[in-house]
Amino acid sequence: MSAAGATISTSDPYRLGSRGPNLARGHGGGGPASKRVVVGYGFWLFLLSDIVIFACLFATYAVLSDATAGGPKARDIFDLQRVAIETACLLASSFFCGIATIAVARRNQILTQAALIATGLLGLAFILLEASEFAALHAQGDGPTRSAFLTAFFTLVGCHGVHVTAGLLWLGTMMAQFYAKGFRPDIGRRFLCFSMFWHFLDIVWVAIFSLVYLVGTRL
Protein backbone atom coordinates (compact mmCIF):
# COMPACT_ATOMS: atom_id res chain seq x y z
CA MET A 1 0.00 0.00 0.00
CA SER A 2 1.30 3.47 -0.82
CA ALA A 3 2.07 6.05 1.84
CA ALA A 4 -0.82 8.18 0.64
CA GLY A 5 -3.17 5.23 0.84
CA ALA A 6 -2.00 4.42 4.36
CA THR A 7 -2.60 8.02 5.42
CA ILE A 8 -6.14 8.01 4.03
CA SER A 9 -6.88 4.62 5.65
CA THR A 10 -5.74 5.60 9.12
CA SER A 11 -7.53 8.93 9.00
CA ASP A 12 -10.78 7.46 7.73
CA PRO A 13 -13.38 8.08 10.51
CA TYR A 14 -15.47 5.13 9.29
CA ARG A 15 -12.64 2.61 9.48
CA LEU A 16 -13.23 -0.25 11.95
CA GLY A 17 -11.95 0.83 15.37
CA SER A 18 -11.63 4.46 14.40
CA ARG A 19 -12.85 7.16 16.78
CA GLY A 20 -13.85 9.86 14.40
CA PRO A 21 -15.33 13.17 15.62
CA ASN A 22 -18.88 12.22 14.69
CA LEU A 23 -18.90 8.74 16.21
CA ALA A 24 -20.43 8.39 19.66
CA ARG A 25 -18.63 6.43 22.33
CA GLY A 26 -19.89 2.88 22.41
CA HIS A 27 -21.36 3.02 18.90
CA GLY A 28 -18.51 1.73 16.80
CA GLY A 29 -16.19 4.27 18.38
CA GLY A 30 -13.81 1.76 19.88
CA GLY A 31 -14.98 2.20 23.48
CA PRO A 32 -17.52 0.57 25.79
CA ALA A 33 -21.06 1.89 26.21
CA SER A 34 -21.76 4.17 29.14
CA LYS A 35 -22.73 2.59 32.45
CA ARG A 36 -26.24 4.07 32.16
CA VAL A 37 -26.73 2.24 28.86
CA VAL A 38 -25.31 -1.02 30.21
CA VAL A 39 -27.47 -0.91 33.35
CA GLY A 40 -30.59 -0.04 31.37
CA TYR A 41 -29.95 -2.80 28.85
CA GLY A 42 -29.30 -5.37 31.56
CA PHE A 43 -32.47 -4.42 33.40
CA TRP A 44 -34.50 -4.70 30.20
CA LEU A 45 -33.27 -8.29 29.95
CA PHE A 46 -34.60 -8.89 33.46
CA LEU A 47 -37.96 -7.37 32.53
CA LEU A 48 -38.11 -9.57 29.42
CA SER A 49 -37.64 -12.65 31.63
CA ASP A 50 -40.49 -11.39 33.81
CA ILE A 51 -42.64 -10.92 30.71
CA VAL A 52 -42.04 -14.58 29.83
CA ILE A 53 -43.12 -15.63 33.35
CA PHE A 54 -46.32 -13.60 33.23
CA ALA A 55 -47.06 -14.79 29.68
CA CYS A 56 -46.89 -18.38 30.92
CA LEU A 57 -49.19 -17.55 33.84
CA PHE A 58 -51.68 -15.82 31.51
CA ALA A 59 -51.64 -18.83 29.20
CA THR A 60 -52.19 -21.19 32.13
CA TYR A 61 -55.11 -19.12 33.37
CA ALA A 62 -56.67 -19.05 29.89
CA VAL A 63 -56.49 -22.84 29.67
CA LEU A 64 -57.86 -23.44 33.19
CA SER A 65 -60.45 -20.66 33.36
CA ASP A 66 -63.29 -23.12 32.74
CA ALA A 67 -61.93 -25.86 35.04
CA THR A 68 -64.09 -24.91 38.01
CA ALA A 69 -64.70 -28.48 39.29
CA GLY A 70 -68.29 -27.55 40.05
CA GLY A 71 -67.19 -24.49 42.01
CA PRO A 72 -67.77 -20.80 41.33
CA LYS A 73 -66.89 -19.17 38.03
CA ALA A 74 -65.21 -15.82 37.60
CA ARG A 75 -68.48 -13.89 37.38
CA ASP A 76 -69.61 -15.42 40.68
CA ILE A 77 -66.69 -14.19 42.79
CA PHE A 78 -65.17 -11.09 41.18
CA ASP A 79 -66.13 -7.71 42.62
CA LEU A 80 -65.46 -5.26 39.80
CA GLN A 81 -65.99 -2.21 42.02
CA ARG A 82 -63.20 -3.28 44.36
CA VAL A 83 -60.95 -4.19 41.42
CA ALA A 84 -61.65 -0.81 39.78
CA ILE A 85 -60.45 0.92 42.96
CA GLU A 86 -57.32 -1.26 42.97
CA THR A 87 -56.68 -0.32 39.34
CA ALA A 88 -57.15 3.39 40.04
CA CYS A 89 -54.67 3.19 42.92
CA LEU A 90 -52.01 1.49 40.81
CA LEU A 91 -52.50 3.82 37.84
CA ALA A 92 -52.26 6.85 40.13
CA SER A 93 -49.10 5.44 41.72
CA SER A 94 -47.55 5.11 38.27
CA PHE A 95 -48.42 8.76 37.59
CA PHE A 96 -46.68 9.90 40.77
CA CYS A 97 -43.72 7.71 39.88
CA GLY A 98 -43.49 9.74 36.67
CA ILE A 99 -43.59 12.93 38.71
CA ALA A 100 -40.74 11.57 40.82
CA THR A 101 -38.72 10.92 37.65
CA ILE A 102 -39.12 14.58 36.66
CA ALA A 103 -38.17 15.69 40.18
CA VAL A 104 -35.04 13.53 40.13
CA ALA A 105 -34.02 15.02 36.78
CA ARG A 106 -34.37 18.49 38.34
CA ARG A 107 -32.62 17.38 41.56
CA ASN A 108 -35.55 18.56 43.66
CA GLN A 109 -35.33 16.65 46.93
CA ILE A 110 -38.68 17.76 48.39
CA LEU A 111 -40.70 16.96 45.26
CA THR A 112 -38.86 13.67 44.81
CA GLN A 113 -39.66 12.50 48.33
CA ALA A 114 -43.27 13.71 48.15
CA ALA A 115 -43.88 11.96 44.83
CA LEU A 116 -42.29 8.74 46.06
CA ILE A 117 -44.36 8.82 49.25
CA ALA A 118 -47.53 9.19 47.15
CA THR A 119 -46.36 6.34 44.93
CA GLY A 120 -45.73 4.12 47.93
CA LEU A 121 -49.01 4.89 49.71
CA LEU A 122 -51.05 4.18 46.58
CA GLY A 123 -49.11 0.98 46.00
CA LEU A 124 -49.70 -0.05 49.61
CA ALA A 125 -53.43 0.65 49.21
CA PHE A 126 -53.43 -1.61 46.15
CA ILE A 127 -51.77 -4.44 48.09
CA LEU A 128 -54.15 -4.10 51.04
CA LEU A 129 -57.20 -4.21 48.76
CA GLU A 130 -55.83 -7.25 46.96
CA ALA A 131 -55.06 -8.99 50.25
CA SER A 132 -58.60 -8.31 51.49
CA GLU A 133 -59.98 -9.79 48.26
CA PHE A 134 -57.92 -12.94 48.71
CA ALA A 135 -58.92 -13.21 52.38
CA ALA A 136 -62.61 -12.84 51.52
CA LEU A 137 -62.41 -15.54 48.84
CA HIS A 138 -60.60 -17.89 51.19
CA ALA A 139 -63.12 -17.23 53.98
CA GLN A 140 -66.02 -18.28 51.77
CA GLY A 141 -64.28 -21.49 50.75
CA ASP A 142 -63.00 -20.29 47.38
CA GLY A 143 -59.29 -20.61 48.05
CA PRO A 144 -56.62 -21.71 45.58
CA THR A 145 -57.22 -25.41 46.29
CA ARG A 146 -60.94 -25.24 45.39
CA SER A 147 -60.43 -25.70 41.65
CA ALA A 148 -57.84 -25.44 38.89
CA PHE A 149 -59.43 -22.13 37.86
CA LEU A 150 -58.89 -20.63 41.31
CA THR A 151 -55.36 -22.04 41.49
CA ALA A 152 -54.49 -20.29 38.22
CA PHE A 153 -56.20 -17.09 39.37
CA PHE A 154 -54.44 -16.92 42.74
CA THR A 155 -51.09 -17.75 41.14
CA LEU A 156 -51.34 -15.07 38.44
CA VAL A 157 -52.72 -12.26 40.58
CA GLY A 158 -50.65 -13.28 43.60
CA CYS A 159 -47.43 -13.26 41.55
CA HIS A 160 -48.19 -9.71 40.49
CA GLY A 161 -48.91 -8.78 44.12
CA VAL A 162 -45.54 -10.19 45.21
CA HIS A 163 -43.85 -8.06 42.55
CA VAL A 164 -45.65 -4.94 43.80
CA THR A 165 -44.62 -5.73 47.38
CA ALA A 166 -40.99 -6.09 46.27
CA GLY A 167 -41.36 -2.80 44.41
CA LEU A 168 -42.54 -1.07 47.59
CA LEU A 169 -39.47 -2.30 49.47
CA TRP A 170 -37.29 -1.07 46.62
CA LEU A 171 -39.10 2.28 46.68
CA GLY A 172 -38.35 2.70 50.38
CA THR A 173 -34.69 2.00 49.69
CA MET A 174 -34.62 4.62 46.92
CA MET A 175 -36.18 7.23 49.21
CA ALA A 176 -33.52 6.56 51.85
CA GLN A 177 -30.70 6.75 49.32
CA PHE A 178 -31.91 10.02 47.82
CA TYR A 179 -32.24 11.51 51.30
CA ALA A 180 -28.86 10.31 52.57
CA LYS A 181 -26.69 10.51 49.45
CA GLY A 182 -28.42 12.95 47.15
CA PHE A 183 -28.69 12.63 43.38
CA ARG A 184 -25.51 10.73 42.62
CA PRO A 185 -25.28 9.15 39.14
CA ASP A 186 -25.30 5.59 40.49
CA ILE A 187 -28.45 6.28 42.52
CA GLY A 188 -30.03 7.85 39.46
CA ARG A 189 -29.37 4.64 37.52
CA ARG A 190 -30.99 2.58 40.27
CA PHE A 191 -34.02 4.84 40.20
CA LEU A 192 -34.22 4.47 36.42
CA CYS A 193 -34.46 0.70 36.89
CA PHE A 194 -37.05 1.10 39.64
CA SER A 195 -39.27 3.35 37.51
CA MET A 196 -39.08 0.88 34.61
CA PHE A 197 -40.07 -1.93 36.98
CA TRP A 198 -42.97 0.02 38.49
CA HIS A 199 -44.43 1.04 35.12
CA PHE A 200 -44.02 -2.55 33.94
CA LEU A 201 -46.14 -3.76 36.87
CA ASP A 202 -48.76 -1.19 35.92
CA ILE A 203 -48.93 -2.57 32.38
CA VAL A 204 -49.19 -6.14 33.65
CA TRP A 205 -52.06 -5.15 35.94
CA VAL A 206 -53.95 -3.50 33.09
CA ALA A 207 -53.68 -6.84 31.25
CA ILE A 208 -54.92 -8.72 34.34
CA PHE A 209 -57.80 -6.31 34.84
CA SER A 210 -58.84 -6.58 31.20
CA LEU A 211 -58.32 -10.28 30.52
CA VAL A 212 -59.08 -11.79 33.93
CA TYR A 213 -61.65 -9.57 35.58
CA LEU A 214 -63.49 -7.83 32.75
CA VAL A 215 -63.55 -10.79 30.36
CA GLY A 216 -64.20 -13.22 33.23
CA THR A 217 -67.32 -11.43 34.41
CA ARG A 218 -68.72 -11.33 30.87
CA LEU A 219 -68.49 -15.08 30.27
VENMO-V92194 format. One record per pair of residues at least 24 apart in sequence whose C-alpha atoms are under 10 Angstrom apart, sorted by the first residue. I is the first residue (numbers start at 0). J is the second residue. D is the distance in whole Angstrom. If there is no record, write none. Layout:
i-><I;I>
j-><J;J>
d-><D;D>
This chain:
i-><34;34;34;35;35;35;35;35;35;36;38;38;38;38;38;39;39;39;39;39;40;41;42;42;42;42;42;42;43;43;43;45;46;46;46;46;46;49;49;49;49;50;50;52;52;53;53;53;53;53;53;54;54;55;56;56;56;56;56;56;57;57;57;57;57;57;57;57;57;58;58;59;59;59;59;59;59;59;60;60;60;60;60;60;60;60;60;60;60;61;61;61;61;61;62;62;62;63;63;63;63;63;63;63;64;64;64;64;64;64;64;64;64;65;65;65;65;65;65;66;66;66;66;66;66;67;67;67;67;67;67;68;68;68;68;68;69;69;70;70;70;70;70;70;70;71;71;71;71;71;72;72;72;72;72;72;73;73;73;73;73;73;73;73;73;73;73;74;74;74;74;74;74;74;75;75;76;76;76;76;76;76;76;76;77;77;77;77;77;77;77;78;78;78;79;79;79;79;81;81;81;81;82;82;82;82;82;82;82;83;83;84;84;84;85;85;85;85;85;85;85;85;85;85;86;86;86;86;86;86;87;87;88;88;88;88;88;88;88;88;88;89;89;89;89;89;89;89;89;89;89;89;89;89;89;89;89;89;90;90;90;90;90;90;90;90;90;90;91;91;91;91;91;92;92;92;92;92;92;92;92;92;92;92;92;92;93;93;93;93;93;93;93;93;93;93;93;93;94;94;95;95;96;96;96;96;96;96;97;97;97;99;99;100;100;100;100;103;103;103;103;103;103;104;104;105;106;106;106;106;107;107;108;108;108;108;108;109;111;111;111;112;112;112;112;112;113;115;115;115;115;115;116;116;116;118;118;118;119;119;119;119;119;119;119;119;120;122;122;122;122;122;122;123;123;123;125;125;125;126;126;126;126;126;126;126;127;129;129;129;130;130;133;152;152;155;155;156;156;156;156;156;159;159;159;159;159;160;160;162;162;162;163;163;163;163;166;166;166;166;166;167;167;169;169;170;170>
j-><184;185;188;184;185;187;188;189;191;188;185;188;189;191;192;188;189;191;192;195;192;192;189;191;192;193;195;196;192;195;196;196;192;195;196;199;200;162;196;199;200;199;203;155;158;155;156;158;159;203;207;155;203;155;151;152;154;155;156;158;151;152;154;155;156;206;207;210;211;151;155;147;148;150;151;152;154;155;147;148;149;150;151;152;153;154;155;210;211;148;151;152;210;211;147;148;151;146;147;148;149;150;151;152;146;147;148;149;150;151;152;211;215;146;147;148;149;215;218;146;147;148;149;150;151;145;146;147;148;149;150;145;146;147;148;149;145;146;140;141;145;146;147;148;149;141;145;146;148;149;146;148;149;215;216;218;148;149;152;211;212;213;214;215;216;217;218;212;213;214;215;216;217;218;215;216;132;135;136;139;141;212;215;216;132;136;211;212;213;215;216;132;212;216;208;212;213;216;128;129;131;132;125;128;129;132;208;212;213;208;212;124;125;128;121;122;124;125;126;127;128;129;204;208;125;201;204;205;207;208;121;125;118;120;121;122;123;124;125;126;128;118;119;120;121;122;123;124;125;126;163;197;198;200;201;202;204;205;118;121;122;125;198;200;201;202;204;205;117;118;121;122;201;116;117;118;119;120;121;122;123;124;125;197;198;201;117;118;119;121;122;194;197;198;199;200;201;202;118;198;119;121;170;193;194;195;197;198;194;197;198;190;194;187;190;191;194;177;181;182;187;190;191;182;187;182;177;181;182;183;181;182;174;177;178;181;182;178;174;177;178;173;174;175;177;178;174;167;170;171;173;174;170;171;174;167;170;197;163;164;166;167;168;169;170;171;167;160;163;164;166;167;197;163;164;167;160;163;164;157;159;160;161;163;164;167;160;156;157;160;157;160;157;207;211;207;211;203;204;207;208;211;200;201;203;204;207;200;204;196;197;200;196;197;200;201;193;194;196;197;200;193;197;193;197;194;197>
d-><10;9;9;9;9;9;6;10;9;9;10;7;9;9;8;8;9;8;7;9;10;10;10;10;7;10;9;9;9;8;9;10;10;9;7;8;10;10;10;10;10;9;9;10;10;7;10;8;8;8;10;10;10;9;7;9;8;6;9;9;9;9;10;7;10;9;8;9;9;10;10;10;9;10;7;9;10;9;9;7;9;9;5;6;10;9;8;10;8;9;9;10;9;9;10;9;9;9;6;5;9;9;7;9;10;8;5;8;10;8;8;9;8;10;9;6;10;10;10;7;6;5;9;10;10;8;5;6;5;7;10;8;6;8;8;10;9;8;10;8;7;7;10;9;9;8;9;9;9;9;10;8;9;8;9;9;9;9;9;8;7;9;9;5;6;9;8;8;9;9;6;4;7;7;9;8;10;10;8;10;8;10;10;9;9;9;9;7;9;8;7;9;9;9;9;7;8;8;8;9;10;8;9;8;8;9;8;8;10;8;10;9;8;8;9;9;8;5;8;9;6;7;10;10;8;9;7;8;10;8;9;9;9;9;5;7;9;7;6;10;10;9;10;10;6;6;9;9;6;9;10;9;9;9;6;10;8;9;10;9;9;10;9;10;7;9;9;9;9;8;7;9;10;10;7;4;7;8;5;6;10;10;9;9;9;9;10;7;10;9;9;9;7;6;9;9;7;10;8;9;9;9;10;9;7;10;8;8;8;10;9;10;9;9;8;8;8;9;10;7;8;9;10;9;9;10;10;8;6;10;10;9;10;8;7;8;9;9;8;8;10;9;6;9;8;8;10;10;7;8;9;7;9;9;8;9;9;10;10;10;9;6;9;10;7;8;9;10;7;8;9;7;10;9;8;8;9;9;10;10;10;7;9;7;7;10;10;9;9;8;9;9;9;10;8;8;10;10;9;8;10;9;7;10;8;8;9;9;9;9;9;7;9;8;7;9;8;9;8;7;9;10;9;7;10;9;9>
